[in-house]
C-alpha cells in the first residue's frame, strides 16, 4: 500500500514534527531535572519536579507516541517498508526502547513531584532517585539523536526479508 504524494508529505511532516518535538521536550526535561537536582533554592526544586511531571505526561509521552505511530505509517505507506532496511528496523527498535523506558520512568517522576509538594528537599535527600531523571533524560536525548542520523544517512543494508522482496518484485511485475 503506497500513499499518494500529498498524504506521504503530510505523514512525513507529522513524523518529523513529532520527532523533533520529542528532542526539544526531552532537552527541556533534562534542564528541569538538572535544576531539580542541583539547585539550592527550594522553590526552584519544587517547581522543577512539578514541571517535569507535567512535561513528561502532557508533552513527551504524546510526542513519543506520535513519533512511533507516524513512523509506522511512514514505513508501511512508502517503499521503504517496515522490515526491508536495517536502518528502518533500528529506528523502530530505538523508538520502542525510548517509549518503554519513558513509561517506566513516569512513576518515579510522579513520586518526586508528590514528594516535592509535601516536603522540603535538601541536596542530599533522595539523591539516588533524583539523579535518575537526569541520567535517563540525557540517555534518551542521545538515543533520540540516533534515528535522526539514520534518517539522514540511510545506511545501506537490506534485511533478509527486504532482499527477498527486492528480488521478488521484478519477477512479479513481468510474469
C-alpha positions in Angstrom: 0.0 0.0 0.0 1.7 3.2 -1.2 0.4 6.6 -0.1 -0.3 9.4 -2.5 2.4 12.1 -2.7 0.3 14.6 -0.7 -0.6 12.1 2.0 3.0 10.9 2.2 4.2 14.5 2.7 1.6 15.1 5.3 2.6 11.9 7.2 6.3 12.8 6.9 5.6 16.3 8.2 3.8 14.8 11.2 6.6 12.3 11.8 9.4 14.9 11.6 7.4 17.4 13.8 6.7 14.8 16.5 10.3 13.5 16.4 11.9 16.9 16.6 9.3 18.0 19.2 10.4 14.9 21.3 14.0 16.0 21.1 13.1 19.5 22.3 10.8 18.3 25.0 13.4 15.9 26.4 16.0 18.7 26.3 13.7 20.9 28.3 13.0 18.0 30.7 16.8 17.5 31.1 17.2 21.1 32.1 14.5 20.8 34.7 15.9 17.5 36.0 19.4 19.2 36.4 17.8 22.2 38.1 15.8 19.9 40.5 19.0 18.0 41.4 21.4 20.9 41.8 19.5 24.0 42.8 19.8 25.1 46.4 16.6 27.2 46.1 13.7 25.1 47.4 11.2 26.9 45.2 13.2 26.1 42.1 13.5 22.4 43.1 9.8 22.1 43.8 8.8 23.9 40.6 11.3 21.7 38.6 9.7 18.5 39.8 6.1 19.8 39.2 7.1 20.9 35.7 8.9 17.6 35.0 5.7 15.7 35.7 3.6 17.9 33.5 6.2 17.9 30.7 6.5 14.1 30.8 2.8 13.3 30.8 1.5 16.1 28.5 4.3 16.8 26.1 6.9 14.0 25.9 4.5 11.0 26.1 2.2 12.3 23.4 5.1 13.3 21.1 7.0 10.0 21.5 3.8 8.0 20.8 3.0 10.2 17.8 6.5 9.7 16.5 6.1 5.9 16.9 2.7 5.9 15.2 3.7 8.3 12.4 6.9 6.3 11.8 4.9 3.1 11.4 2.5 4.9 9.0 5.5 6.2 7.0 7.2 2.8 6.8 4.0 0.9 5.8 2.9 3.5 3.3 6.1 4.1 1.4 8.5 1.8 -0.5 11.0 1.8 2.4 8.8 -0.7 4.2 9.0 -1.6 7.9 11.3 -4.6 7.8 13.1 -4.1 4.4 16.0 -2.0 5.6 18.1 -2.3 8.8 18.1 1.4 9.4 14.2 1.4 9.5 14.2 -1.5 11.9 16.8 0.2 14.0 14.7 3.4 14.2 11.7 1.3 15.2 13.6 -0.5 17.9 15.1 2.7 19.3 11.7 4.3 19.4 10.2 1.3 21.2 13.1 1.4 23.8 12.6 5.1 24.4 8.8 4.6 24.8 9.2 1.8 27.2 11.9 3.5 29.3 9.8 6.7 29.4 6.7 4.8 30.5 8.7 3.1 33.3 10.1 6.4 34.5 6.7 8.1 34.8 6.0 6.5 38.2 9.3 7.9 39.6 8.7 11.3 38.1 5.2 11.4 39.7 6.7 10.2 43.0 9.3 13.0 43.0 6.6 15.6 42.2 4.5 14.3 45.1 7.4 14.4 47.5 8.3 17.9 46.3 4.7 19.0 47.0 4.6 17.5 50.5 8.1 18.0 51.9 11.2 20.1 51.6 14.3 18.7 49.9 17.9 19.1 50.9 20.6 18.5 48.3 21.1 15.0 49.8 17.5 13.9 50.1 16.5 11.2 47.6 19.7 11.9 45.6 19.7 8.4 44.1 16.2 8.8 42.9 16.6 12.4 41.8 19.6 11.6 39.6 17.7 9.0 37.7 15.7 11.5 35.6 18.9 13.3 34.7 20.6 10.1 33.6 17.5 8.9 31.7 16.8 12.2 30.0 20.5 12.6 28.9 20.5 9.0 27.7 17.1 9.4 26.0 18.3 12.5 24.2 21.4 10.7 22.8 19.2 7.7 21.8 16.7 10.0 20.1 19.5 11.6 18.0 20.5 8.2 16.5 17.2 7.9 14.5 17.8 11.4 13.2 21.2 10.3 11.9 19.8 7.1 10.5 17.0 9.1 8.6 19.5 11.4 7.1 22.2 8.9 6.1 20.0 5.9 5.4 22.9 3.4 5.6 22.8 0.6 3.1 21.7 -2.8 4.1 18.7 -4.8 3.3 17.3 -7.3 5.8 16.8 -10.8 4.5 13.1 -10.0 4.1 14.0 -6.8 2.2 16.4 -8.7 0.0 13.7 -11.3 -0.8 11.1 -8.6 -1.5 13.5 -6.7 -3.8 14.3 -9.7 -5.8 10.7 -11.0 -6.0 9.1 -7.7 -7.2 10.7 -7.6 -10.7 9.6 -11.2 -11.5 6.1 -10.5 -10.1 5.7 -7.5 -12.4 6.8 -9.5 -15.5 5.3 -13.0 -15.4 
